[in-house]
Amino acid sequence: MEDKNKKDINRRDFIKIVGISAATSTGLLYGCSSKGTSSSSSATGEGEVPTDKMTYRTSPTTGDRVSLLGYGCMRWPLKPAPNGNGEVIDQDAVNALSRHPRDKYYIATKLSNFSPDTWSREASLKMYHKSFADLQVDYIDYMLLHGIGMGGMEALKGRYLDNGMLDFLVKEREAGRIRNLGFSYHGDIEVYDYLLSRHDEFKWDFVQIQLNYVDWKHAKETNTRNTDAEYLYGELHKRGIPSIIMEPLLGGRLSKLNDNLVARLKQRRPESSVASWAFRFAGSFPDILTVLSGMTYMEHLQDNLRTYSPLEPLTDEEKEFLEETAQLMLKYPTIPCNDCKYCMPCPYGLDIPAVLLHYNRCVNEGNVPRNGQDENYAKARRAFLVGYDRSVPKLRQASHCIGCNQCVAHCPQNIDIPKELHRIDQFVEQLKQGTL
């Protein structure tokens, strides 16, 4: 493993260089069109930002009093790297938690031993202890077995069972170095059900699941999961296990709806942001401990504070309204990429998330022409192609995918990435040649 790391850049080093939100940041600069869309100010919220009315939930296992809004740390604000090579986290904007007393915040981290190279007990222990050193702490509040379900039962056995790592982590909880032990679910439902069936033995303190008003009943239709969030949450609710929610915005897609859906939501609550509907949905279930949000900019934080300070739970009628909205959204075939960058770096230099996100933006803005008979064909064709070249450098576009499939196993959304890249590349070529 050490020799391999000398030759090949790993995902963690890659993120340090290019920044975790490079494609998202690019999307703010280069949309599919220059006109106001769902990403414009019309989709944001209004009003003062409360600072003393946050909704809190209490953990039934440790008694932790946790704010309903949790800070996801995958999309910190970025700035150009001093050496001119990519971007790095803007530390001045982020500041450090160490300036606060340790008992005033909760830290969650994960054991991300995805690669078979890290399945051994020795490699997994090294990764575990490195988390304490990197975070500069002597205990971790919430430790996750990360990516449970990816790779099925074989991966679960290799990563946590056969090597004794799960037994080790349980003992670490007993020793107080882990205060809450849980897992995040990303794939095979057999693995999810198996771990819950052993709840009496492992006594899970929490489970992290993807939940939003689209995946609640339509996860299979969006290809994000093989099981709806309604089932995932229901199984935890039956056992009294608190849920931590990831992807409340479905990878940002529920804050970047097409103009018609934005108008639909704004008509109901003109003062509220489009994203607030999704956060209210995620927070309205009683056994949810906290909802994670990757807040890159201060306005994201301020908007979420308005939503959860305090939370106004959805009414049954509003839940039905969002279900209707979800059904309308499914008519627009976006790709379920949430810009996590687990697929990166691509060995052939593609910017996979940027390609997929550009396509999604154009779908949401109505700039994906179906054929030459479309009334909007010429305008949409130009918007797609110009936006593509601006968002993704030519050497990193879909045309350079050779179908090696290396990225597929790393995608928590189960996207057949090469298939989608080839489809987009074929679409781009048809647009260029005018043969669509």
ZICORBEL-V417399 format. One record per helix or strand of 3 or more residues. SS is the DSSP state (alpha for helix, beta for strand). FROM is the first residue (numbers start at 1). LEN is the number of residues. If there is no record, write none. Layout:
ss=(SS;SS)
from=(FROM;FROM)
len=(LEN;LEN)
This chain:
ss=(alpha;alpha;alpha;alpha;beta;beta;beta;beta;beta;alpha;alpha;alpha;beta;alpha;alpha;beta;alpha;alpha;beta;alpha;alpha;beta;alpha;alpha;beta;alpha;alpha;alpha;beta;alpha;alpha;alpha;alpha;alpha;alpha;alpha;alpha)
from=(2;11;22;41;56;65;69;78;87;91;97;102;108;116;121;140;152;165;178;189;199;206;215;229;242;253;259;274;288;298;316;352;377;394;398;408;417)
len=(6;8;8;3;3;3;3;3;3;4;3;3;4;3;15;9;10;10;8;9;4;5;8;11;5;3;10;10;6;11;14;13;15;3;3;3;17)
